[in-house]
């Protein structure tokens, strides 16, 4: 179990790790005013939903070639590696996200959207992520810190974790959303701890995951119309009525049942 935790390190290293983690959970602060609005009206494109993830992606992209930001990301990487020391890598990022998601489904409150709508959002979001990210990776060709490939930017696993976190926040509220964002931030830190990605790769992946979530919800009304789900939901409206009856001739009491299914 100890391999899953970063041991204590000097103050400068801890400050770098803290700043990195703070950058991952930045969307929590920027979208505080969106929850009350989501319950009252359909989801619209609002600046808060675009500015923060776009800024994260932009900062991650600039850090690829900017000298000062390159020095910063190398400092973060060195701090992570010194903190890990001789410990083995903890390649559990995908399992952490999956386990947390199963826990939210099993224990969390009732979601705002139906199962079909949530599956459409996941399908659309993952389609956006896994069609755009390979193109970006092949165009950028940023080497991984451990040197195994040139596809570090942006981070796949971090994007997936933040996609799940943002959907949990939208569907089940801030209480569960903050917990899932903490898990997503942990996934990003593990990517750096395992020397698979730099901090800018993680930031860009987080921004792309959040942006893909909002894009999937923006497209949901169109998809419902394309697949005829709105018509089906209206046609499935049901009604039921129970009326007590009394037959004077036979002097019996009964109940008349009427239903529209």
C-alpha positions in Angstrom: 0.0 0.0 0.0 2.8 2.5 0.7 3.7 2.6 -3.0 0.4 4.5 -3.7 1.5 7.5 -1.6 4.1 10.2 -2.1 6.3 10.4 1.0 7.0 13.7 2.7 9.5 15.9 1.0 11.2 19.3 1.6 9.1 22.4 1.7 9.9 23.6 -1.7 8.9 20.3 -3.3 5.6 20.2 -1.3 4.8 23.8 -2.5 5.3 22.7 -6.1 3.1 19.7 -5.7 0.4 21.8 -3.9 0.4 24.3 -6.7 0.1 21.5 -9.3 -2.9 20.0 -7.4 -4.5 23.4 -7.0 -4.3 23.9 -10.7 -6.1 20.7 -11.3 -9.1 21.6 -9.1 -9.4 25.2 -10.4 -12.7 24.5 -12.2 -14.4 24.0 -8.9 -14.0 27.7 -8.0 -14.9 29.0 -11.4 -18.2 27.2 -11.8 -19.8 27.8 -8.3 -22.6 29.9 -9.7 -23.8 27.4 -12.2 -25.5 24.8 -10.0 -28.6 26.7 -9.0 -29.2 27.7 -12.6 -29.0 24.2 -13.9 -32.1 23.1 -11.9 -34.3 25.9 -13.2 -33.6 26.0 -17.0 -32.1 24.0 -19.8 -28.3 23.9 -20.1 -27.0 26.9 -22.1 -23.5 27.8 -23.2 -22.1 30.1 -20.5 -18.7 31.8 -20.3 -17.8 30.0 -17.1 -18.0 26.6 -18.9 -15.6 27.6 -21.6 -13.1 30.1 -20.0 -11.6 27.8 -17.3 -11.0 24.6 -19.3 -9.8 26.7 -22.3 -7.3 28.5 -20.1 -6.1 25.2 -18.7 -5.6 23.8 -22.3 -3.9 27.0 -23.4 -1.5 27.1 -20.4 -0.6 23.4 -21.0 0.1 24.2 -24.7 2.2 27.2 -24.0 4.3 25.3 -21.5 5.5 23.0 -24.3 7.9 25.6 -25.8 8.0 28.6 -23.4 11.3 28.6 -21.5 10.0 29.8 -18.2 7.1 27.4 -18.1 9.4 24.6 -19.3 11.6 25.2 -16.3 8.6 25.1 -14.1 7.3 21.8 -15.4 10.7 20.3 -15.1 10.9 21.5 -11.5 7.6 19.8 -10.8 8.8 16.7 -12.4 12.0 16.6 -10.5 10.1 17.2 -7.2 7.8 14.3 -8.0 10.7 12.0 -8.8 12.6 12.9 -5.7 9.5 12.3 -3.7 9.0 8.9 -5.2 12.6 8.0 -4.7 13.1 4.2 -5.0 9.4 3.4 -4.7 7.7 1.5 -7.4 5.3 3.2 -9.8 1.6 3.0 -8.9 -0.1 2.5 -12.2 -3.7 2.5 -10.9 -5.1 5.7 -12.5 -7.8 3.9 -14.6 -8.8 1.7 -11.7 -9.1 4.7 -9.3 -11.5 6.5 -11.7 -13.6 3.4 -12.4 -13.8 2.5 -8.7 -14.8 6.0 -7.7 -17.4 6.1 -10.5 -19.0 2.8 -9.4 -19.1 4.1 -5.8 -20.9 7.3 -6.9 -23.5 5.2 -8.9 -24.1 2.8 -6.0 -24.2 5.3 -3.1 -24.9 8.7 -4.6 -28.2 10.5 -4.9 -30.5 10.2 -7.8 -29.1 11.9 -11.0 -30.8 14.7 -12.8 -31.0 13.0 -16.1 -32.3 9.6 -17.2 -30.0 6.6 -17.8 -30.5 7.0 -21.6 -29.5 10.7 -21.4 -26.4 10.0 -19.3 -25.3 7.2 -21.7 -25.7 9.6 -24.6 -23.6 12.2 -22.8 -20.9 9.6 -22.2 -20.9 8.3 -25.7 -20.7 11.9 -27.2 -18.1 13.0 -24.7 -15.8 10.0 -25.2 -16.3 10.3 -29.0 -15.1 13.9 -28.8 -12.2 13.1 -26.6 -10.9 10.0 -28.4 -11.2 11.6 -31.9 -9.5 14.9 -31.1 -6.8 13.8 -28.6 -5.0 11.4 -30.9 -4.8 14.1 -33.5 -3.4 16.6 -31.0 -0.9 14.0 -29.7 0.4 13.2 -33.2 0.7 16.9 -34.0 2.4 18.0 -30.8 4.6 14.9 -30.3 5.8 15.9 -26.8 8.1 13.2 -25.3 7.0 11.6 -22.1 9.2 12.2 -19.1 10.2 8.6 -18.9 11.1 8.6 -22.7 8.8 5.7 -23.7 6.9 7.6 -26.4 6.2 11.0 -27.9 2.5 11.2 -27.0 2.5 12.9 -23.6 0.4 15.9 -24.5 -2.5 15.9 -23.5 -3.0 13.2 -20.8 -5.6 10.6 -21.7 -6.2 9.3 -18.2 -6.5 12.8 -16.7 -9.0 13.8 -19.4 -11.1 10.7 -18.6 -11.0 11.4 -14.9 -12.1 15.0 -15.2 -14.8 14.1 -17.7 -16.3 11.8 -15.1 -15.9 14.3 -12.3 -17.7 17.1 -14.2 -20.5 14.8 -15.2 -20.9 13.7 -11.5 -21.0 17.4 -10.5 -23.7 18.2 -13.0 -25.8 15.1 -12.3 -25.5 14.7 -8.5 -24.5 18.1 -7.2 -21.4 19.7 -5.6 -21.1 17.4 -2.7 -20.3 14.4 -4.8 -18.8 16.5 -7.5 -16.1 17.8 -5.2 -15.2 14.3 -4.1 -14.9 13.2 -7.7 -12.8 16.2 -8.5 -10.5 15.2 -5.7 -10.2 11.8 -7.2 -9.5 13.3 -10.7 -6.8 15.5 -9.2 -5.3 12.4 -7.6 -5.2 10.7 -11.0 -3.4 13.7 -12.5 -0.8 13.7 -9.7 -0.3 9.9 -10.2 0.4 10.5 -13.9 3.2 12.8 -12.8 4.3 10.6 -9.9 4.6 7.7 -12.4 6.7 9.9 -14.7 4.2 9.4 -17.6 3.2 13.1 -18.0 4.4 16.6 -17.2 2.3 19.0 -15.3 1.2 20.8 -18.5 0.1 17.5 -20.1 -2.1 16.9 -17.0 -3.5 20.5 -17.1 -4.4 20.2 -20.8 -6.0 16.8 -20.3 -8.1 18.1 -17.4 -9.3 21.1 -19.5 -10.2 18.8 -22.4 -12.1 16.4 -20.2 -14.2 19.3 -18.7 -14.8 20.9 -22.0 -15.9 17.6 -23.6 -18.4 17.1 -20.8 -20.1 20.5 -21.4 -20.0 19.9 -25.2 -21.8 16.6 -24.7 -24.6 18.3 -22.7 -24.9 21.1 -25.2 -25.5 18.4 -27.9 -27.9 16.4 -25.8 -31.1 18.2 -26.8 -30.2 17.7 -30.5 -29.5 14.0 -30.0 -32.8 13.5 -28.2 -34.6 15.0 -31.2 -32.5 13.0 -33.7 -33.3 9.7 -31.9 -36.9 10.6 -31.2 -36.5 10.3 -27.5 -38.7 13.4 -26.8 -41.6 11.8 -28.7 -41.2 8.5 -26.8 -41.2 10.2 -23.5 -44.4 12.0 -24.3 -46.1 8.9 -25.7 -45.2 6.9 -22.5 -47.2 9.2 -20.2 -49.4 7.1 -18.0 -52.5 7.8 -15.9 -54.5 5.7 -13.4 -57.8 6.3 -11.6 -59.6 4.2 -8.9 -63.3 4.9 -8.3 -65.4 3.1 -5.6 -68.7 1.7 -7.0 -71.9 0.3 -5.4 -74.4 -1.9 -7.2 -77.9 -1.3 -5.7 -79.4 -4.4 -7.2 -76.9 -6.9 -5.9 -75.9 -4.7 -2.9 -72.2 -5.2 -3.5 -69.3 -2.7 -3.3 -66.5 -2.7 -5.9 -63.8 -0.5 -7.4 -63.7 0.7 -11.0 -60.1 0.8 -12.4 -59.1 3.0 -15.3 -55.6 3.3 -16.7 -53.9 4.9 -19.7 -50.5 3.1 -20.3 
